[in-house]
Amino acid sequence: MSAKCLDQQGRWRNKVVAFRMSPEEDELLETAVRLSGLTKQEYIIRRLQEKEVVVTGNPRVYKALKNELAKVLNELRRLKKGENVSEDLLEVIQLITVTMDGMKDE
């Protein structure tokens, strides 16, 4: 059994919530988590509660941005002329743009 954990309000986090995702949905979630700088648990909780996810620039976030931009560039290079860009790739590009715009204000 995992260790007991308190949240920011001093409440015990002892409930487990699980759900199924497709590999594509999982990759989008993992990308969003990496770019947020939060743990997956904290990211999912904030999104479910419709709280703002504030990204604070740190070396881990900058590295994630660099790696995600490299993946996007490779995917764009892979596409054949005239081929449409996938919705997932557009979503990742939008997430990177929003993250970088927010960090620009810091």
C-alpha positions as CSV (number, residue, x, y, z in Angstrom):
1,M,0.0,0.0,0.0
2,S,1.3,3.5,-0.8
3,A,2.2,6.0,1.8
4,K,-0.4,8.3,3.3
5,C,-0.4,11.8,1.8
6,L,-1.9,15.1,3.0
7,D,-3.0,17.8,0.5
8,Q,-2.5,21.5,0.9
9,Q,-5.5,21.8,3.2
10,G,-4.3,19.1,5.5
11,R,-6.8,16.5,4.1
12,W,-5.8,12.9,3.8
13,R,-5.6,11.7,0.2
14,N,-6.6,8.1,0.6
15,K,-9.1,7.6,-2.2
16,V,-8.0,6.1,-5.5
17,V,-9.6,7.1,-8.8
18,A,-8.8,5.2,-11.9
19,F,-10.0,5.4,-15.5
20,R,-9.0,4.1,-18.9
21,M,-7.5,6.1,-21.7
22,S,-6.4,5.4,-25.3
23,P,-2.6,5.5,-25.9
24,E,-3.1,8.8,-27.8
25,E,-5.0,10.4,-24.9
26,D,-2.4,9.2,-22.5
27,E,0.4,10.8,-24.6
28,L,-1.5,14.1,-24.6
29,L,-2.0,13.9,-20.8
30,E,1.7,13.1,-20.3
31,T,2.6,16.1,-22.5
32,A,0.4,18.4,-20.6
33,V,1.7,17.2,-17.3
34,R,5.4,17.6,-18.4
35,L,4.7,21.1,-19.6
36,S,2.9,22.1,-16.4
37,G,5.7,21.2,-14.1
38,L,3.1,19.6,-11.7
39,T,2.7,16.0,-10.7
40,K,0.2,14.0,-12.7
41,Q,-2.0,13.8,-9.7
42,E,-2.0,17.5,-9.0
43,Y,-2.5,18.3,-12.7
44,I,-5.5,16.1,-13.0
45,I,-7.1,17.3,-9.7
46,R,-6.7,20.9,-10.8
47,R,-8.2,20.3,-14.2
48,L,-11.1,18.3,-12.8
49,Q,-11.8,21.1,-10.3
50,E,-11.6,23.7,-13.1
51,K,-8.8,25.5,-11.3
52,E,-6.2,27.4,-13.2
53,V,-3.0,25.5,-13.9
54,V,-0.2,28.0,-13.4
55,V,3.2,27.0,-14.9
56,T,6.2,28.3,-13.1
57,G,9.3,28.3,-15.2
58,N,12.0,26.0,-13.9
59,P,14.7,23.8,-15.5
60,R,12.3,20.8,-15.7
61,V,9.6,22.8,-17.6
62,Y,12.2,24.4,-19.9
63,K,13.6,21.0,-20.7
64,A,10.1,19.6,-21.4
65,L,9.3,22.6,-23.7
66,K,12.6,21.9,-25.6
67,N,11.8,18.2,-26.0
68,E,8.2,18.8,-27.0
69,L,9.2,21.4,-29.6
70,A,11.7,18.9,-31.0
71,K,9.0,16.2,-31.2
72,V,6.7,18.7,-33.0
73,L,9.4,19.6,-35.5
74,N,10.2,16.0,-36.2
75,E,6.5,15.2,-36.8
76,L,6.1,18.3,-39.1
77,R,9.1,17.2,-41.1
78,R,7.7,13.7,-41.3
79,L,4.4,14.8,-42.8
80,K,4.2,14.6,-46.6
81,K,3.4,17.7,-48.6
82,G,-0.3,18.3,-48.6
83,E,-1.0,15.9,-45.7
84,N,-3.1,17.3,-42.9
85,V,-1.7,17.9,-39.4
86,S,-3.4,15.6,-36.8
87,E,-5.7,17.1,-34.1
88,D,-3.4,15.7,-31.4
89,L,-0.4,17.5,-32.9
90,L,-2.3,20.8,-33.1
91,E,-3.4,20.4,-29.5
92,V,0.2,19.9,-28.4
93,I,1.3,23.0,-30.4
94,Q,-1.5,25.0,-28.8
95,L,-0.4,23.8,-25.3
96,I,3.2,24.8,-26.0
97,T,2.1,28.2,-27.2
98,V,-0.1,28.9,-24.2
99,T,2.7,27.7,-21.8
100,M,5.3,29.9,-23.5
101,D,3.0,32.9,-23.6
102,G,2.3,32.6,-19.9
103,M,6.1,32.3,-19.2
104,K,6.8,35.4,-21.3
105,D,4.8,37.5,-18.7
106,E,7.1,36.4,-15.8
